[in-house]
């Protein structure tokens, strides 16, 4: 679900837009996972 949200954001983002992500890494390392999603899905095409 989170990965799909990142995919949607990066498919619809404009070059001057930014993305803000809230995280609560208490039970899961969301910081690491979100960084990986950005590396995978945020590449310029």
CHARMM internal coordinates of N, CA and C (Angstrom, degrees):
IC EDIT
DIST 1 N 1 CA 1.4497
DIST 1 CA 1 C 1.5330
ANGL 1 N 1 CA 1 C 111.12
DIST 1 C 2 N 1.3136
ANGL 1 CA 1 C 2 N 117.00
DIHE 1 N 1 CA 1 C 2 N -46.43
DIST 2 N 2 CA 1.4641
ANGL 1 C 2 N 2 CA 119.61
DIHE 1 CA 1 C 2 N 2 CA 179.44
DIST 2 CA 2 C 1.5170
ANGL 2 N 2 CA 2 C 110.41
DIHE 1 C 2 N 2 CA 2 C -66.18
DIST 2 C 3 N 1.3294
ANGL 2 CA 2 C 3 N 116.34
DIHE 2 N 2 CA 2 C 3 N -41.39
DIST 3 N 3 CA 1.4679
ANGL 2 C 3 N 3 CA 119.77
DIHE 2 CA 2 C 3 N 3 CA 179.77
DIST 3 CA 3 C 1.5294
ANGL 3 N 3 CA 3 C 110.49
DIHE 2 C 3 N 3 CA 3 C -62.07
DIST 3 C 4 N 1.3204
ANGL 3 CA 3 C 4 N 117.89
DIHE 3 N 3 CA 3 C 4 N -38.08
DIST 4 N 4 CA 1.4626
ANGL 3 C 4 N 4 CA 120.69
DIHE 3 CA 3 C 4 N 4 CA 177.62
DIST 4 CA 4 C 1.5243
ANGL 4 N 4 CA 4 C 111.27
DIHE 3 C 4 N 4 CA 4 C -65.13
DIST 4 C 5 N 1.3352
ANGL 4 CA 4 C 5 N 116.95
DIHE 4 N 4 CA 4 C 5 N -35.34
DIST 5 N 5 CA 1.4658
ANGL 4 C 5 N 5 CA 120.34
DIHE 4 CA 4 C 5 N 5 CA 177.52
DIST 5 CA 5 C 1.5285
ANGL 5 N 5 CA 5 C 110.78
DIHE 4 C 5 N 5 CA 5 C -66.22
DIST 5 C 6 N 1.3282
ANGL 5 CA 5 C 6 N 116.73
DIHE 5 N 5 CA 5 C 6 N -42.16
DIST 6 N 6 CA 1.4665
ANGL 5 C 6 N 6 CA 119.84
DIHE 5 CA 5 C 6 N 6 CA 175.91
DIST 6 CA 6 C 1.5241
ANGL 6 N 6 CA 6 C 110.08
DIHE 5 C 6 N 6 CA 6 C -62.72
DIST 6 C 7 N 1.3269
ANGL 6 CA 6 C 7 N 117.01
DIHE 6 N 6 CA 6 C 7 N -44.54
DIST 7 N 7 CA 1.4691
ANGL 6 C 7 N 7 CA 120.99
DIHE 6 CA 6 C 7 N 7 CA 179.83
DIST 7 CA 7 C 1.5272
ANGL 7 N 7 CA 7 C 110.27
DIHE 6 C 7 N 7 CA 7 C -58.42
DIST 7 C 8 N 1.3230
ANGL 7 CA 7 C 8 N 117.09
DIHE 7 N 7 CA 7 C 8 N -47.07
DIST 8 N 8 CA 1.4597
ANGL 7 C 8 N 8 CA 121.45
DIHE 7 CA 7 C 8 N 8 CA 179.16
DIST 8 CA 8 C 1.5208
ANGL 8 N 8 CA 8 C 110.77
DIHE 7 C 8 N 8 CA 8 C -59.86
DIST 8 C 9 N 1.3399
ANGL 8 CA 8 C 9 N 116.47
DIHE 8 N 8 CA 8 C 9 N -46.62
DIST 9 N 9 CA 1.4712
ANGL 8 C 9 N 9 CA 120.35
DIHE 8 CA 8 C 9 N 9 CA -178.56
DIST 9 CA 9 C 1.5222
ANGL 9 N 9 CA 9 C 110.91
DIHE 8 C 9 N 9 CA 9 C -59.85
DIST 9 C 10 N 1.3312
ANGL 9 CA 9 C 10 N 117.03
DIHE 9 N 9 CA 9 C 10 N -46.60
DIST 10 N 10 CA 1.4556
ANGL 9 C 10 N 10 CA 119.40
DIHE 9 CA 9 C 10 N 10 CA -176.70
DIST 10 CA 10 C 1.5248
ANGL 10 N 10 CA 10 C 112.89
DIHE 9 C 10 N 10 CA 10 C -74.97
DIST 10 C 11 N 1.3172
ANGL 10 CA 10 C 11 N 118.44
DIHE 10 N 10 CA 10 C 11 N -22.86
DIST 11 N 11 CA 1.4635
ANGL 10 C 11 N 11 CA 120.76
DIHE 10 CA 10 C 11 N 11 CA 175.54
DIST 11 CA 11 C 1.5297
ANGL 11 N 11 CA 11 C 111.18
DIHE 10 C 11 N 11 CA 11 C -74.97
DIST 11 C 12 N 1.3324
ANGL 11 CA 11 C 12 N 117.46
DIHE 11 N 11 CA 11 C 12 N -23.71
DIST 12 N 12 CA 1.4592
ANGL 11 C 12 N 12 CA 121.48
DIHE 11 CA 11 C 12 N 12 CA -175.26
DIST 12 CA 12 C 1.5304
ANGL 12 N 12 CA 12 C 113.65
DIHE 11 C 12 N 12 CA 12 C -113.21
DIST 12 C 13 N 1.3078
ANGL 12 CA 12 C 13 N 117.57
DIHE 12 N 12 CA 12 C 13 N 6.33
DIST 13 N 13 CA 1.4588
ANGL 12 C 13 N 13 CA 121.16
DIHE 12 CA 12 C 13 N 13 CA -175.57
DIST 13 CA 13 C 1.5317
ANGL 13 N 13 CA 13 C 110.81
DIHE 12 C 13 N 13 CA 13 C -79.93
DIST 13 C 14 N 1.3108
ANGL 13 CA 13 C 14 N 115.59
DIHE 13 N 13 CA 13 C 14 N 148.08
DIST 14 N 14 CA 1.4675
ANGL 13 C 14 N 14 CA 121.81
DIHE 13 CA 13 C 14 N 14 CA 174.38
DIST 14 CA 14 C 1.5243
ANGL 14 N 14 CA 14 C 108.02
DIHE 13 C 14 N 14 CA 14 C -97.25
DIST 14 C 15 N 1.3101
ANGL 14 CA 14 C 15 N 118.55
DIHE 14 N 14 CA 14 C 15 N 158.18
DIST 15 N 15 CA 1.4746
ANGL 14 C 15 N 15 CA 120.58
DIHE 14 CA 14 C 15 N 15 CA -177.54
DIST 15 CA 15 C 1.5250
ANGL 15 N 15 CA 15 C 114.24
DIHE 14 C 15 N 15 CA 15 C -57.30
DIST 15 C 16 N 1.3201
ANGL 15 CA 15 C 16 N 118.30
DIHE 15 N 15 CA 15 C 16 N -26.07
DIST 16 N 16 CA 1.4686
ANGL 15 C 16 N 16 CA 120.40
DIHE 15 CA 15 C 16 N 16 CA -178.27
DIST 16 CA 16 C 1.5302
ANGL 16 N 16 CA 16 C 113.16
DIHE 15 C 16 N 16 CA 16 C -99.17
DIST 16 C 17 N 1.3393
ANGL 16 CA 16 C 17 N 117.95
DIHE 16 N 16 CA 16 C 17 N 2.56
DIST 17 N 17 CA 1.4640
ANGL 16 C 17 N 17 CA 122.05
DIHE 16 CA 16 C 17 N 17 CA -179.81
DIST 17 CA 17 C 1.5240
ANGL 17 N 17 CA 17 C 110.91
DIHE 16 C 17 N 17 CA 17 C -81.95
DIST 17 C 18 N 1.3032
ANGL 17 CA 17 C 18 N 115.17
DIHE 17 N 17 CA 17 C 18 N 162.00
DIST 18 N 18 CA 1.4579
ANGL 17 C 18 N 18 CA 122.26
DIHE 17 CA 17 C 18 N 18 CA 173.87
DIST 18 CA 18 C 1.5188
ANGL 18 N 18 CA 18 C 109.06
DIHE 17 C 18 N 18 CA 18 C -125.93
DIST 18 C 19 N 1.3131
ANGL 18 CA 18 C 19 N 116.07
DIHE 18 N 18 CA 18 C 19 N 166.32
DIST 19 N 19 CA 1.4607
ANGL 18 C 19 N 19 CA 121.37
DIHE 18 CA 18 C 19 N 19 CA 178.55
DIST 19 CA 19 C 1.5289
ANGL 19 N 19 CA 19 C 107.56
DIHE 18 C 19 N 19 CA 19 C -126.11
DIST 19 C 20 N 1.3213
ANGL 19 CA 19 C 20 N 116.19
DIHE 19 N 19 CA 19 C 20 N 129.29
DIST 20 N 20 CA 1.4591
ANGL 19 C 20 N 20 CA 121.72
DIHE 19 CA 19 C 20 N 20 CA 176.93
DIST 20 CA 20 C 1.5258
ANGL 20 N 20 CA 20 C 107.36
DIHE 19 C 20 N 20 CA 20 C -113.74
DIST 20 C 21 N 1.3236
ANGL 20 CA 20 C 21 N 115.72
DIHE 20 N 20 CA 20 C 21 N 129.34
DIST 21 N 21 CA 1.4662
ANGL 20 C 21 N 21 CA 121.02
DIHE 20 CA 20 C 21 N 21 CA -176.24
DIST 21 CA 21 C 1.5187
ANGL 21 N 21 CA 21 C 109.07
DIHE 20 C 21 N 21 CA 21 C -124.52
DIST 21 C 22 N 1.3129
ANGL 21 CA 21 C 22 N 116.48
DIHE 21 N 21 CA 21 C 22 N 125.54
DIST 22 N 22 CA 1.4588
ANGL 21 C 22 N 22 CA 120.87
DIHE 21 CA 21 C 22 N 22 CA 174.03
DIST 22 CA 22 C 1.5216
ANGL 22 N 22 CA 22 C 109.86
DIHE 21 C 22 N 22 CA 22 C -85.79
DIST 22 C 23 N 1.3236
ANGL 22 CA 22 C 23 N 116.24
DIHE 22 N 22 CA 22 C 23 N 144.49
DIST 23 N 23 CA 1.4625
ANGL 22 C 23 N 23 CA 119.53
DIHE 22 CA 22 C 23 N 23 CA -178.05
DIST 23 CA 23 C 1.5205
ANGL 23 N 23 CA 23 C 110.19
DIHE 22 C 23 N 23 CA 23 C -137.95
DIST 23 C 24 N 1.3250
ANGL 23 CA 23 C 24 N 115.10
DIHE 23 N 23 CA 23 C 24 N 146.50
DIST 24 N 24 CA 1.4523
ANGL 23 C 24 N 24 CA 122.82
DIHE 23 CA 23 C 24 N 24 CA 174.58
DIST 24 CA 24 C 1.5297
ANGL 24 N 24 CA 24 C 106.99
DIHE 23 C 24 N 24 CA 24 C -137.28
DIST 24 C 25 N 1.3418
ANGL 24 CA 24 C 25 N 116.71
DIHE 24 N 24 CA 24 C 25 N 82.02
DIST 25 N 25 CA 1.4708
ANGL 24 C 25 N 25 CA 120.44
DIHE 24 CA 24 C 25 N 25 CA -171.02
DIST 25 CA 25 C 1.5298
ANGL 25 N 25 CA 25 C 114.71
DIHE 24 C 25 N 25 CA 25 C -82.66
DIST 25 C 26 N 1.3059
ANGL 25 CA 25 C 26 N 117.93
DIHE 25 N 25 CA 25 C 26 N 43.84
DIST 26 N 26 CA 1.4605
ANGL 25 C 26 N 26 CA 119.76
DIHE 25 CA 25 C 26 N 26 CA -177.74
DIST 26 CA 26 C 1.5308
ANGL 26 N 26 CA 26 C 112.31
DIHE 25 C 26 N 26 CA 26 C -76.20
DIST 26 C 27 N 1.3181
ANGL 26 CA 26 C 27 N 117.72
DIHE 26 N 26 CA 26 C 27 N -43.47
DIST 27 N 27 CA 1.4608
ANGL 26 C 27 N 27 CA 121.58
DIHE 26 CA 26 C 27 N 27 CA -175.83
DIST 27 CA 27 C 1.5192
ANGL 27 N 27 CA 27 C 113.39
DIHE 26 C 27 N 27 CA 27 C -109.29
DIST 27 C 28 N 1.3098
ANGL 27 CA 27 C 28 N 116.82
DIHE 27 N 27 CA 27 C 28 N -9.15
DIST 28 N 28 CA 1.4609
ANGL 27 C 28 N 28 CA 122.20
DIHE 27 CA 27 C 28 N 28 CA -174.25
DIST 28 CA 28 C 1.5194
ANGL 28 N 28 CA 28 C 107.65
DIHE 27 C 28 N 28 CA 28 C -150.34
DIST 28 C 29 N 1.2952
ANGL 28 CA 28 C 29 N 118.08
DIHE 28 N 28 CA 28 C 29 N 140.83
DIST 29 N 29 CA 1.4681
ANGL 28 C 29 N 29 CA 121.53
DIHE 28 CA 28 C 29 N 29 CA -178.61
DIST 29 CA 29 C 1.5331
ANGL 29 N 29 CA 29 C 109.66
DIHE 28 C 29 N 29 CA 29 C -76.87
DIST 29 C 30 N 1.3214
ANGL 29 CA 29 C 30 N 115.79
DIHE 29 N 29 CA 29 C 30 N 76.14
DIST 30 N 30 CA 1.4571
ANGL 29 C 30 N 30 CA 121.33
DIHE 29 CA 29 C 30 N 30 CA -177.75
DIST 30 CA 30 C 1.5244
ANGL 30 N 30 CA 30 C 111.98
DIHE 29 C 30 N 30 CA 30 C -65.51
DIST 30 C 31 N 1.3012
ANGL 30 CA 30 C 31 N 117.37
DIHE 30 N 30 CA 30 C 31 N -31.07
DIST 31 N 31 CA 1.4624
ANGL 30 C 31 N 31 CA 120.34
DIHE 30 CA 30 C 31 N 31 CA -179.63
DIST 31 CA 31 C 1.5205
ANGL 31 N 31 CA 31 C 109.83
DIHE 30 C 31 N 31 CA 31 C -61.72
DIST 31 C 32 N 1.3150
ANGL 31 CA 31 C 32 N 115.96
DIHE 31 N 31 CA 31 C 32 N -48.92
DIST 32 N 32 CA 1.4687
ANGL 31 C 32 N 32 CA 120.42
DIHE 31 CA 31 C 32 N 32 CA 179.19
DIST 32 CA 32 C 1.5331
ANGL 32 N 32 CA 32 C 111.05
DIHE 31 C 32 N 32 CA 32 C -63.94
DIST 32 C 33 N 1.3283
ANGL 32 CA 32 C 33 N 116.82
DIHE 32 N 32 CA 32 C 33 N -44.97
DIST 33 N 33 CA 1.4670
ANGL 32 C 33 N 33 CA 120.94
DIHE 32 CA 32 C 33 N 33 CA -178.94
DIST 33 CA 33 C 1.5231
ANGL 33 N 33 CA 33 C 111.02
DIHE 32 C 33 N 33 CA 33 C -63.09
DIST 33 C 34 N 1.3266
ANGL 33 CA 33 C 34 N 117.51
DIHE 33 N 33 CA 33 C 34 N -45.07
DIST 34 N 34 CA 1.4607
ANGL 33 C 34 N 34 CA 120.20
DIHE 33 CA 33 C 34 N 34 CA -179.66
DIST 34 CA 34 C 1.5184
ANGL 34 N 34 CA 34 C 111.60
DIHE 33 C 34 N 34 CA 34 C -65.48
DIST 34 C 35 N 1.3303
ANGL 34 CA 34 C 35 N 117.05
DIHE 34 N 34 CA 34 C 35 N -38.30
DIST 35 N 35 CA 1.4664
ANGL 34 C 35 N 35 CA 119.63
DIHE 34 CA 34 C 35 N 35 CA 176.48
DIST 35 CA 35 C 1.5233
ANGL 35 N 35 CA 35 C 110.56
DIHE 34 C 35 N 35 CA 35 C -62.02
DIST 35 C 36 N 1.3321
ANGL 35 CA 35 C 36 N 116.74
DIHE 35 N 35 CA 35 C 36 N -39.56
DIST 36 N 36 CA 1.4702
ANGL 35 C 36 N 36 CA 120.26
DIHE 35 CA 35 C 36 N 36 CA 178.41
DIST 36 CA 36 C 1.5254
ANGL 36 N 36 CA 36 C 110.75
DIHE 35 C 36 N 36 CA 36 C -66.02
DIST 36 C 37 N 1.3317
ANGL 36 CA 36 C 37 N 117.85
DIHE 36 N 36 CA 36 C 37 N -41.80
DIST 37 N 37 CA 1.4676
ANGL 36 C 37 N 37 CA 120.72
DIHE 36 CA 36 C 37 N 37 CA 177.76
DIST 37 CA 37 C 1.5228
ANGL 37 N 37 CA 37 C 110.64
DIHE 36 C 37 N 37 CA 37 C -60.07
DIST 37 C 38 N 1.3190
ANGL 37 CA 37 C 38 N 117.18
DIHE 37 N 37 CA 37 C 38 N -41.62
DIST 38 N 38 CA 1.4675
ANGL 37 C 38 N 38 CA 120.69
DIHE 37 CA 37 C 38 N 38 CA 179.36
DIST 38 CA 38 C 1.5251
ANGL 38 N 38 CA 38 C 110.18
DIHE 37 C 38 N 38 CA 38 C -64.73
DIST 38 C 39 N 1.3336
ANGL 38 CA 38 C 39 N 117.06
DIHE 38 N 38 CA 38 C 39 N -43.15
DIST 39 N 39 CA 1.4708
ANGL 38 C 39 N 39 CA 119.62
DIHE 38 CA 38 C 39 N 39 CA 178.77
DIST 39 CA 39 C 1.5204
ANGL 39 N 39 CA 39 C 111.10
DIHE 38 C 39 N 39 CA 39 C -62.13
DIST 39 C 40 N 1.3163
ANGL 39 CA 39 C 40 N 117.65
DIHE 39 N 39 CA 39 C 40 N -40.59
DIST 40 N 40 CA 1.4658
ANGL 39 C 40 N 40 CA 121.59
DIHE 39 CA 39 C 40 N 40 CA -177.62
DIST 40 CA 40 C 1.5164
ANGL 40 N 40 CA 40 C 112.76
DIHE 39 C 40 N 40 CA 40 C -76.12
DIST 40 C 41 N 1.3289
ANGL 40 CA 40 C 41 N 116.49
DIHE 40 N 40 CA 40 C 41 N -45.37
DIST 41 N 41 CA 1.4684
ANGL 40 C 41 N 41 CA 120.80
DIHE 40 CA 40 C 41 N 41 CA -169.52
DIST 41 CA 41 C 1.5195
ANGL 41 N 41 CA 41 C 113.78
DIHE 40 C 41 N 41 CA 41 C -100.73
DIST 41 C 42 N 1.3152
ANGL 41 CA 41 C 42 N 117.77
DIHE 41 N 41 CA 41 C 42 N -15.47
DIST 42 N 42 CA 1.4566
ANGL 41 C 42 N 42 CA 120.36
DIHE 41 CA 41 C 42 N 42 CA -174.64
DIST 42 CA 42 C 1.5115
ANGL 42 N 42 CA 42 C 114.51
DIHE 41 C 42 N 42 CA 42 C -93.76
DIST 42 C 43 N 1.3099
ANGL 42 CA 42 C 43 N 116.69
DIHE 42 N 42 CA 42 C 43 N 9.30
DIST 43 N 43 CA 1.4663
ANGL 42 C 43 N 43 CA 119.62
DIHE 42 CA 42 C 43 N 43 CA 179.04
DIST 43 CA 43 C 1.5160
ANGL 43 N 43 CA 43 C 110.51
DIHE 42 C 43 N 43 CA 43 C -67.21
DIST 43 C 44 N 1.3060
ANGL 43 CA 43 C 44 N 115.63
DIHE 43 N 43 CA 43 C 44 N 140.51
DIST 44 N 44 CA 1.4670
ANGL 43 C 44 N 44 CA 120.40
DIHE 43 CA 43 C 44 N 44 CA 175.22
DIST 44 CA 44 C 1.5160
ANGL 44 N 44 CA 44 C 108.85
DIHE 43 C 44 N 44 CA 44 C -68.57
DIST 44 C 45 N 1.3123
ANGL 44 CA 44 C 45 N 115.63
DIHE 44 N 44 CA 44 C 45 N 137.44
DIST 45 N 45 CA 1.4700
ANGL 44 C 45 N 45 CA 119.41
DIHE 44 CA 44 C 45 N 45 CA -179.86
DIST 45 CA 45 C 1.4963
ANGL 45 N 45 CA 45 C 110.51
DIHE 44 C 45 N 45 CA 45 C -111.18
END
COOR INIT
IC SEED 1 N 1 CA 1 C
IC BUILD
